[in-house]
Amino acid sequence: TNITDTSSAPLKKKKKTGLIILIICLCLIGIGGGSYFIIYPKVVNHMEQKKNEEKAEKVINLINSATKDQISLDSEKDLDTAKKEYDSLSGKQKKLVKNYNKLTKAYKSLTELKNAQQIIDALNAVDKNSLSADDTSVQDIQSNYDKLTDAEKKLVTNSDKLTEYEKIIQDKQLLIRRIFLMCYDVLAVF
């Protein structure tokens, strides 16, 4: 029996050592697994924040590029591209775009330019030699010009044509009145 007891002693010692190693491994896994649940969300949040910053930075650069020069009628395509990219951002990403006000100001300038350009084009389309005493096209242009803001009116580079065209019409109306009065005077003699 002694022989059996001595041979089972190293086996018990091996089982005990294996059990201790297993417990240590489980403890390490438990500690490591716990830190997984602590660290992983932080890593995911950091990666998401970096992605948000990259997308916002792209839009910031588009806005800066579209607004770096003076706004012109040709700026519309670049402004639209920047606006489309901004609109595609999430709420968190939009909050990171600190220069959005530059885009809204640029659109305001573009609208002013477009409104002024409509008057410029309308005035350029008038043939002053074909204006008649009963012409209303200049009155329509004047009415639209009056609706412009002061800033838009300053952009109408040929607004002096309004006065010129109105004077031509008034002169023709005056001429017709004179002719009418002359005819009336002549008829009154008979």
Phi, psi and chi 1 to 4 in degrees:
 res  aa     phi    psi   chi1   chi2   chi3   chi4
   1 THR       -  -30.7   50.6      -      -      -
   2 ASN   -62.3  -36.1  -97.5  -12.0      -      -
   3 ILE   -66.8  -40.0  -63.4  175.4      -      -
   4 THR   -67.0  -38.6  -39.8      -      -      -
   5 ASP   -67.7  -37.9  -73.0  -20.8      -      -
   6 THR   -71.3  -32.9   38.2      -      -      -
   7 SER   -75.3  -26.2   64.9      -      -      -
   8 SER   -85.1  -17.0   68.5      -      -      -
   9 ALA   -63.0  -48.0      -      -      -      -
  10 PRO   -65.6  -30.9  -15.6   21.3      -      -
  11 LEU   -66.8  -41.5 -175.8   59.1      -      -
  12 LYS   -64.9  -38.5  -77.5 -176.0 -178.0 -178.9
  13 LYS   -66.3  -39.0 -168.7  174.4 -179.6 -180.0
  14 LYS   -66.4  -41.1  -77.3 -176.6 -177.8  178.5
  15 LYS   -63.9  -41.7  -78.3 -175.7 -179.6 -177.6
  16 LYS   -64.8  -42.6 -166.6  174.5 -173.2 -179.5
  17 THR   -65.4  -42.7  -55.4      -      -      -
  18 GLY   -62.3  -40.4      -      -      -      -
  19 LEU   -65.5  -41.2 -174.2   59.1      -      -
  20 ILE   -64.1  -44.5  -69.0  172.7      -      -
  21 ILE   -62.1  -42.1  -68.9  173.6      -      -
  22 LEU   -62.4  -42.7  179.1   62.6      -      -
  23 ILE   -64.8  -43.1  -69.5  172.0      -      -
  24 ILE   -62.0  -43.9  -68.6  172.8      -      -
  25 CYS   -61.9  -44.5  -73.0      -      -      -
  26 LEU   -63.2  -38.9  -71.4  174.6      -      -
  27 CYS   -64.0  -44.5  -73.6      -      -      -
  28 LEU   -63.6  -41.8  -72.0  175.2      -      -
  29 ILE   -64.3  -41.1  -69.6  172.4      -      -
  30 GLY   -62.9  -43.8      -      -      -      -
  31 ILE   -66.4  -45.8  -67.7  170.2      -      -
  32 GLY   -63.8  -41.8      -      -      -      -
  33 GLY   -65.0  -36.4      -      -      -      -
  34 GLY   -65.1  -40.8      -      -      -      -
  35 SER   -70.4  -26.5   64.3      -      -      -
  36 TYR   -59.0  -45.0  167.5   82.3      -      -
  37 PHE   -72.9  -17.6  -68.7  109.0      -      -
  38 ILE   -89.9  -45.3  -65.6  170.0      -      -
  39 ILE   -81.2  -41.0  -66.1  173.0      -      -
  40 TYR   -55.4  -48.7 -179.1   74.1      -      -
  41 PRO   -61.3  -34.7  -23.0   32.2      -      -
  42 LYS   -66.0  -40.0  -71.2 -178.1 -178.2 -177.4
  43 VAL   -65.2  -44.2  169.9      -      -      -
  44 VAL   -62.6  -44.3  168.9      -      -      -
  45 ASN   -62.7  -41.3  -73.3  -18.6      -      -
  46 HIS   -63.0  -43.5  177.2   73.2      -      -
  47 MET   -64.9  -40.4  -70.6  171.7   56.7      -
  48 GLU   -65.4  -41.0 -177.4 -179.9  -29.4      -
  49 GLN   -62.9  -42.1  179.9   64.2   22.4      -
  50 LYS   -62.5  -42.1  -76.3  -66.8 -176.8 -167.5
  51 LYS   -63.1  -43.8 -178.0  180.0  118.6 -173.0
  52 ASN   -62.0  -42.7  -71.0  -17.4      -      -
  53 GLU   -64.2  -40.0  -71.3  171.2    0.5      -
  54 GLU   -64.5  -44.4  -72.9  172.6    7.2      -
  55 LYS   -66.0  -41.5  -73.0 -171.4  173.6 -165.5
  56 ALA   -64.8  -40.6      -      -      -      -
  57 GLU   -62.4  -37.0 -171.6   64.7   32.4      -
  58 LYS   -60.8  -44.8  177.4 -176.9  174.9 -171.6
  59 VAL   -68.7  -40.6  172.4      -      -      -
  60 ILE   -57.0  -45.5  -71.3  169.0      -      -
  61 ASN   -65.2  -39.1  -68.6  -24.2      -      -
  62 LEU   -63.2  -42.4  -77.4  171.2      -      -
  63 ILE   -65.1  -45.6  -68.1  171.6      -      -
  64 ASN   -60.9  -41.2  -74.4  -23.0      -      -
  65 SER   -66.5  -42.2  175.7      -      -      -
  66 ALA   -71.6  -23.3      -      -      -      -
  67 THR  -111.5    6.5   59.6      -      -      -
  68 LYS   -69.5  -34.6   73.2  177.3  177.3 -167.0
  69 ASP   -97.8  171.7  -63.5  -35.7      -      -
  70 GLN   -62.7  137.7 -175.0  174.0   -5.8      -
  71 ILE   -68.9  133.5  -60.1  -58.7      -      -
  72 SER  -134.3  177.1   69.2      -      -      -
  73 LEU   -63.3  -25.7  -64.9  173.5      -      -
  74 ASP   -75.6  -10.4  -63.6  -30.3      -      -
  75 SER   -77.1  -13.3  -56.9      -      -      -
  76 GLU   -57.8  -42.9 -172.9  168.6   16.1      -
  77 LYS   -62.2  -45.4 -178.4 -179.8  174.6 -171.4
  78 ASP   -65.9  -39.5  -67.3  -24.8      -      -
  79 LEU   -64.7  -41.5  -66.1  175.3      -      -
  80 ASP   -63.1  -38.9  -72.8  -14.0      -      -
  81 THR   -63.3  -46.2  -60.6      -      -      -
  82 ALA   -63.4  -41.0      -      -      -      -
  83 LYS   -66.1  -41.3  177.6   77.0  166.4  108.3
  84 LYS   -62.8  -43.8 -178.9  179.6  175.2 -173.9
  85 GLU   -64.9  -41.2  -72.4  -64.3  -39.8      -
  86 TYR   -62.2  -45.3  177.1   81.7      -      -
  87 ASP   -63.1  -25.1  -70.1  -17.3      -      -
  88 SER   -81.9   -7.4   73.0      -      -      -
  89 LEU   -76.3  155.9  -63.9  177.0      -      -
  90 SER   -76.7  170.5   69.6      -      -      -
  91 GLY   -59.3  -42.9      -      -      -      -
  92 LYS   -63.0  -40.9  -73.6 -179.1 -178.9  180.0
  93 GLN   -68.8  -38.9  -66.8  165.0  -16.3      -
  94 LYS   -61.6  -36.0  -74.0  179.1 -179.8  177.2
  95 LYS   -64.0  -23.3  -71.3  178.5 -176.6  176.7
  96 LEU   -82.5  -14.0  -62.5  171.9      -      -
  97 VAL   -85.5   97.8  177.8      -      -      -
  98 LYS   -85.8   -7.0  -58.9  -62.8 -176.9 -167.2
  99 ASN  -111.3   22.0   64.3  -15.2      -      -
 100 TYR   -60.2  -31.5 -177.4   70.6      -      -
 101 ASN   -61.9  -29.0   63.3  -30.1      -      -
 102 LYS   -63.2  -37.9  -73.9  173.1   76.2  174.2
 103 LEU   -68.5  -43.0 -174.7   62.1      -      -
 104 THR   -66.4  -37.8   56.5      -      -      -
 105 LYS   -65.7  -39.1  -73.8  179.0 -176.8  177.2
 106 ALA   -64.4  -40.5      -      -      -      -
 107 TYR   -64.6  -36.9  -94.1  114.2      -      -
 108 LYS   -63.5  -44.3 -177.3  177.7 -175.6 -122.9
 109 SER   -62.5  -41.0  -64.7      -      -      -
 110 LEU   -63.0  -42.4 -179.7   63.8      -      -
 111 THR   -62.2  -42.1  -59.8      -      -      -
 112 GLU   -61.5  -43.2  -70.1  172.2  -12.7      -
 113 LEU   -62.6  -42.9  -77.9  170.2      -      -
 114 LYS   -63.1  -43.8  -76.5  178.9  162.1 -177.6
 115 ASN   -63.0  -43.2  -68.3  -19.2      -      -
 116 ALA   -66.3  -38.8      -      -      -      -
 117 GLN   -64.3  -33.3 -170.0   62.7   45.5      -
 118 GLN   -61.2  -40.8  -73.1  177.8  -19.5      -
 119 ILE   -69.8  -43.6  -58.2  -61.6      -      -
 120 ILE   -57.1  -48.0  -69.0  168.8      -      -
 121 ASP   -63.9  -41.2  -67.7  -15.7      -      -
 122 ALA   -63.7  -41.4      -      -      -      -
 123 LEU   -67.3  -38.2  -73.5  168.9      -      -
 124 ASN   -68.6  -24.8  -73.8  -22.3      -      -
 125 ALA   -80.4  -14.0      -      -      -      -
 126 VAL   -75.9  131.6  172.1      -      -      -
 127 ASP   -97.3  104.0  178.1   10.2      -      -
 128 LYS   -63.7  -23.5   69.6  179.7 -178.1 -179.6
 129 ASN   -75.0  -17.7  -63.9  -38.2      -      -
 130 SER  -104.7    7.7   66.6      -      -      -
 131 LEU   -67.6  139.2  -71.2  172.5      -      -
 132 SER  -118.6  171.1   64.7      -      -      -
 133 ALA   -64.6  -27.8      -      -      -      -
 134 ASP  -103.2   16.5   60.1  -13.8      -      -
 135 ASP   -68.1  131.9 -165.8  -57.5      -      -
 136 THR  -112.1   -3.4   59.5      -      -      -
 137 SER   -63.7  -37.1   64.7      -      -      -
 138 VAL   -69.8  -35.5  175.6      -      -      -
 139 GLN   -63.3  -40.1  -73.2  176.0  -28.6      -
 140 ASP   -63.5  -42.2  -67.2  -20.1      -      -
 141 ILE   -64.7  -43.1  -63.6  170.0      -      -
 142 GLN   -61.1  -41.1  179.7   66.5   54.1      -
 143 SER   -61.5  -44.7  175.4      -      -      -
 144 ASN   -67.5  -37.4  -71.5  -28.8      -      -
 145 TYR   -62.1  -41.6  177.4   81.5      -      -
 146 ASP   -63.8  -24.6  -68.8  -18.5      -      -
 147 LYS   -78.7  -14.9  -67.2  174.9 -173.3  172.8
 148 LEU   -68.8  153.8  -63.2  177.9      -      -
 149 THR   -73.6  166.4   65.1      -      -      -
 150 ASP   -60.0  -39.2  -70.7  -20.3      -      -
 151 ALA   -63.4  -40.3      -      -      -      -
 152 GLU   -68.4  -39.3  -68.2  168.9  -26.2      -
 153 LYS   -60.4  -36.1  -72.7  177.4 -177.8  175.3
 154 LYS   -65.7  -23.2  -70.5  177.3 -176.2  176.7
 155 LEU   -83.7  -13.7  -62.9  171.9      -      -
 156 VAL   -78.8  101.0  178.5      -      -      -
 157 THR   -76.6  -14.2   55.9      -      -      -
 158 ASN  -120.4   30.8   59.2   -9.5      -      -
 159 SER   -63.7  -21.3   61.0      -      -      -
 160 ASP   -62.7  -22.0   56.6  -39.3      -      -
 161 LYS   -65.6  -29.7  -72.5 -176.0  176.9 -175.8
 162 LEU   -58.4  -49.6  -89.4  172.2      -      -
 163 THR   -62.7  -42.8  -52.2      -      -      -
 164 GLU   -60.6  -47.6  177.1 -173.0   -9.6      -
 165 TYR   -66.9  -39.8  -63.7  158.9      -      -
 166 GLU   -63.8  -38.1  -73.6  175.0  -21.6      -
 167 LYS   -65.3  -41.1  179.7  155.8  177.8   24.7
 168 ILE   -59.3  -45.1  -69.2  170.3      -      -
 169 ILE   -65.3  -44.2  -67.9  170.5      -      -
 170 GLN   -62.4  -40.9  -72.1  170.9   -6.5      -
 171 ASP   -62.4  -40.7  -70.5  -12.8      -      -
 172 LYS   -68.8  -37.6  -71.0 -175.1  177.7 -171.2
 173 GLN   -64.8  -41.6  -71.2  171.3  -17.7      -
 174 LEU   -63.5  -41.2 -175.0   60.1      -      -
 175 LEU   -61.5  -43.9 -179.9   62.1      -      -
 176 ILE   -63.0  -41.2  -71.3  173.1      -      -
 177 ARG   -62.2  -43.0  -82.8 -169.0 -152.6  115.7
 178 ARG   -62.8  -44.2  -75.1 -176.5 -176.8  159.3
 179 ILE   -62.5  -42.6  -68.6  170.9      -      -
 180 PHE   -61.2  -45.6  176.4   76.6      -      -
 181 LEU   -64.3  -38.8  -72.7  175.1      -      -
 182 MET   -63.5  -43.4  -76.0  176.2   26.3      -
 183 CYS   -63.7  -40.4  -70.6      -      -      -
 184 TYR   -64.2  -43.3 -179.2   75.6      -      -
 185 ASP   -61.8  -41.3  -71.5  -17.8      -      -
 186 VAL   -65.5  -43.3  168.4      -      -      -
 187 LEU   -68.7  -29.3  -70.2  175.0      -      -
 188 ALA   -70.1  -28.7      -      -      -      -
 189 VAL   -67.3  -37.7  173.3      -      -      -
 190 PHE   -77.9      -  -67.8  112.4      -      -
